[in-house]
Amino acid sequence: MIFKMFYGIIILSIALSGLNADAGVKPVLSKNAAAGMKIFISQKLLKNGGAACISCHSVTSINIMGGTLGPNLSGVYKQIGENGLKFVLKSVPFPTMKPIYRTRPITKQERNDLLAFLKYSSKVNQSKGAGKINRSRGKGLGLLISGVSIFVVLMILLPIIWKNRLFTVRRSLVEKL
């Protein structure tokens, strides 16, 4: 009974904190966009061994939180267009990316898949009306609420679970005297 209540309170606190609110929702993607998403989040490794995009970039329009070294790519397709993205993915002109991809170029199929994925994420970004709004990257408040909730639950349950622990130890010591 106590353990069921304990698990229920933990699940409730996580649900109320908003953690993984969109974890079970998978966006509908084209085949290429789905392959591009797998490449982006490193579920599918780049053929030539380059680093996964998520190492440095995020796509917050579909709740993919990645590294903070590079920019959020949610609306990059709309900003620089298809030709701009093709150029960037082929030549990788950025100083931070050059050493990584110079000897490990992104293949044509991988570029097409990433392009489809970034096009999709840009459409999602536009439909949400995010535009240039800087979306929150972290779940700090949710984690704080979860942590405090779990702490309070443990502080209530531990004395209930262990209420007879000291009495039984003392009783056996007193009986030996």
Secondary structure, DSSP 8 states (H G I E B T S, - for coil): -HHHHHHHHHHHHHHHHTTTTTTT------HHHHHHHHHHTTSS--TT----GGGT-BBGGGTB---SSS-B-TTHHHHHHHHHHHHHHHH---TTTHHHHSSS---HHHHHHHHHHHHHHHHHHHHTT-TT-------HHHHHHHHHHHHHHHHHHHHHHTTTHHHHHHHHHHHH-
